[in-house]
Amino acid sequence: MLLRLFKSNGPLVNFFYMVVAVLLWLPALLKPAGYSFYNGENLGLLYKPLFSVTEKYPLLQVIIALLIALFLSFLIQQIKISFSLIKIRTKLAAAVFIILSGGFTALHTLHPVYFAAIFMMLAIYSLFSVFNNPEPVTHFFNAGLFISLGMLFYFNTAVLLPAFLFSVSVMRREPRFRDYVVLFIGFLVPWLFAFSYAFFADRLNEVLLIFRDNIMTPVSHFFKNYLLIGYGGLLILLTLIGSVKMMQVYDMSKVSTRKYFSVLFIIFFFTILGFVLIPAASQEMLILSIIPLSFLIANLFATINSVFWSEFLFTLLLLATIFMQVARYFLVNG
């Protein structure tokens, strides 16, 4: 059975996941192409130098994006292990992220959101480290710092700042005003350096215009793509089922687990809110959304009692992702 294979915790499972990732990205590897950026989307202060080096090498862009996706799956697994988010020993959360990201075929190439996602993972790790920590100041500062660094790649990572500020009260039994201030100071530090650089390099107006374009430019990559809408509908269904399952076991879960999943829900909510409300945010924002979603869906597949339904839902997800690859192949070659 497919789910049993993916739930395996054997020594070769990491290699198996790598093979799955390569197969899901195979159409992009065979016919690499760069992402269709709107004006300013590829001009983030930290992303622009990387893009200028790789711009003429689409295959290299695809390979880098694939490697980052694999690295993100590794970080997801590390968070799962470090904070015991799922009861059973499995690397399923990493596998779910690989499968989910495999469905967003237009993003199987280099995009600043992948770098932002790395810093998002580091910020989540820092925030989770606050639980039962008598000296959480450093972790709050690091969380704010990582969010800010992510913004210097992909500006709409800004939606994570309110998400993390809300999450302070979840992670701390008695949150202090200092906790919020320290997180915000950590967030400000990279921007102080960024604006100082822009000012002394006489690029301040240019940088401000890039920020404006990254918020106000209307983008419709998602809503004109009916295949992607259908895939998103399946993810919504799994999210609802996973949420119901989590609510059923919520009171029986450890306090720490309840807090961690509450924070993940807040992050998921704000990334979806950003996707809906920010004109310039499109399908790339969903890469941030599927990070917390990977934990929720993996928990569903790991804890659901019915073998039939767990296998059916997992197979449905995998087949839908494979179908997205087939559809991409025919669209590109049609």
N, C-alpha and C positions, 0 to 999 in steps of 0.2 A: 504494500500500500504506500502511496506517495507520501502522505503525512508522516507515517512511521519512519520512512527513509529520511525525511528532512528533520525529524525530531531526534535523530540519532546523535549521540554525544561521543562517537568513536574518534580515534586519532586521525582518520582520513576525512572527517566531515568538512574541515576547512578547505581542503583541496576540492571536495565535491561542490561546495558553495562557489568557489572560484570558477569552476567549469560551468556551472549554471549561469553565473554572471556573464561570462564570455559568450555563451550561447544566446543569452537574451540581448546582448549588445552586438551580435554578429552582423545584422544588416548595416549598422552604423560603421562597423569595422571594415566591411567589404566595400561600402560606398560612403566614405566619410564626407561630411559637409559641416561647415561652420554654422553657428546659430545666427538667426536673423534678428540682430539687435535694433532697437529703436535708438534715436539720437541720444547719446549720453549714457546708455545702459552699460556699455563696455568701458566707460571712462572713470570708474571708481578709482580713488587715489592709489589703492594698493593693487587693484586688478589691472589697470591700464598697462603697467610695465610687462606683466606676464602675457597679456593679450598681444602686445606689440611683438613679442618674441615668437609667439606660436601662430600668429594670424595667417601666415602663408603655408601652414602645415596642418591641414584639417585632420589627417590621420593621427598626428601627435595630440591634437586637441581631444579627439575621441578617446585615445588611450589614457591621457591624463584624467579625463572625467571618469572613466571606468575605474582607474586606480583609486581615485578619491571616493567613489561610491563604495568600493571594497573596504577602504579605510574607515569610512563612516559605519559600515556594518560591524567592523572590529570594535569601534568605540561603543556602539550600541551593546555589543556583547559584554564589554568591560563594565559598563554601567549596570547591566543586568546582574553580573557576578558580584560586583562591589557592593551593591545595595539590595541583593536578593529580591529582585522585583518579581520573579516568577518562581514558584515553589519547586518545580521539578528541574533536574539538571538537563538542560537542553540549550542549544544555540539557535533556537527557532527564531528569536527576535532578529538576529542578524540575517537569517534566511528570508524572513518576511520583508525586511527593508530591501534586500536585493531584488526580490520579486516585484515589490511595489514600484521601486525606481525603474525597474525594467519596463514597466508599462508606459512611462512617459518618454516615448521614443524621440520626440523632438529635442529632448534634453540629453540625448546620448552624445553630447559634445560639450566642449568647455563652456561653462557659464559661471559668472561670479557667485551665484547662489551656492555652488558646491563648497567654495572656500568659506562662505558665511556659515554653512552648515557645520563645518568642522568647529568653528568657534562657538556655535550654538551648543554643540555637544559638550565642549569644555565648560561652558557656562552652566549647563545642566548639572554636570558633575560637581562643579563648585557649589551650586545651590543645594544639591542633595547632601553635600558634606556638612552642611550647617546643622542637620538634625542631631540633637543631643550633644552639640559641641559647645562647651562653655565659652570658647573664644572664637566666635564665627566671623569676626571682622574681616580677616584676610580673605575668607571665602566669598563674602559679600562683595568685597572690592574686586576680586578676580572675576566674579560673575558679571559685574558691570563692565569691566575692562574687556572681557571677551565679546560681549554684545556689541560694544563700540567698534572693536576691531573687525567684527563681521560686517558692520555697516560700511566700513571703508572699502569693502569689496562689493557688497550688495546693499544699497542704501535702505531698502525696505525691510531689512533686518530690524529696523527701528521698532517694529511692532512687538519685539521681544522685551523692550524696556518696560512698558506698562505690565506685561505679563509677569515679569520677574518681580516688579514692585508689589503686585497683588500677591505673589507667591511667598513673599517674606512673612506675611501673617499666617500662612499655612505651615511653613517650616519652623517657625518660632512659636513656642507656647505663649510667651509674653513678649511680642515684638516691641522693640524700642525704636524711638525716632532715629537714633544713631544708625540702626541697621539700614534704614532707607537712605540716609544721607551718605553712608559709606558706599553703598551700591551705586548711587548716583555720581559720586565723586570718581569712582572707578570708571564709570561710563564717560565722564567728561575728559579724563586725562588724554586719551588718544586724539580727541577732537582739538584740544589745546595745541598739541603738536601739529595736527593737520592744518588748522587755520593759521598757525604761526608760519608754517612752510608756505602756504598759499599767499599770505601777506607779503613775506619777504621775497617771494618769487614773482610778485606782481600778478598772481593768478586768482586773486580772491573773487573777482566778479565771475571768472570762468567756472570756478568751483561751485559758486552759488547757483549759477545757471544749470550746471550738471545736476545738482541736488533737486532743483525745480523740475527738470525734465524727468528725473527718476520718480517723481511723485505724480506729476500732472499729465504726462503723455498718455493718452488713451490707447490701450492695447486690447486686442480681442483675439489673441491666439487660441484661447480656450473655448469661447462661446460660439465660434464658427466651426469647431471641430467636433462633429457629432460622435465620432468614435471615442474621443477623449471624454466627452460628456457621459457616454455610456459606461466607460471604465470608472469614471468618478462616481457614477450611481452605484456601482458594485461596491466601491470603497465605503460609500455612505451606509449601505446595507450592512456590511461587516462591522462598521463603527457602531451602528445601533445595536446589533446583536452582541458585540463585545462589551458595550456599555451596560446592557441588561445583565449579562453574565457577571460583570464586575460588581454591579449593585447587589446581586444575589449573595455574593461572598464578602461584601464590603465589611460587614460587622464582624465577620470571623477572621478577617485579615489582621496582621500586625499593624500597630499604630504607624510605624514607619512606612509600611507598604501603602497604607491608605493615604498618607501625606504625599508620597512620591507620585502615586497615580493622580492625585488631585492636582499636583503641580503640572503633570504632563497634560491633563485635560485643559488647564488654564492656558498653557502654551499652544496647544492645538486650537483652542477657541480663538486666540488672538491672531494666529497665523491665518486662519480661515477668515476672520474679520478683515484682516489686511488684504487678503485676496479679493474680497467682495467690495471693499470700500475704497481702496487705493486705485486710481485709474491706471497707473503704470504697472500694477502687479498683475501677473497672469500665471500661466501654468508653472513657472519656475518657483513661485511661492509655495506650491504644493510639495516641493522637495523638503521644505522646512516642516510642513504639516505632517508628512508621513513618518517623520522621526518619532514623535510621541505616539503616532498611530501604530507603528510597528510593535511597540510594547503592548498596546491594548489588544491587537489582533493576535499576537503571539500568545498572550495570556489566554485568549479565547480558545485557540487551538490546543493549548497545553492542558486546559482544565475542563473542557467540555466533556460530558460523560458519554454521550452517544458517539460510538465509533463511526456509525454511518454518516451522521451529520457533520462531524469534524472532517472526515475524509471528503465528503461531498463539497463542503464549503471551501476547503483548501484546494481541491482539484479544480473547482470553478474559478478560483482566483488565479491559479497557475495557467489554466487554459485561456482565460481572458488576457493575461499578460502575453502569452504566446501569440494569441490572435492579433494583438497590437503590433507585434513584430511582422507578422504575415501581411497585415494591412499596410504597414510602412513600406514593405518591399514592393507591393503592387502599386502603391501610390507613387513611389519614386521611379519605378520602372514602367508605369502605365503610360 
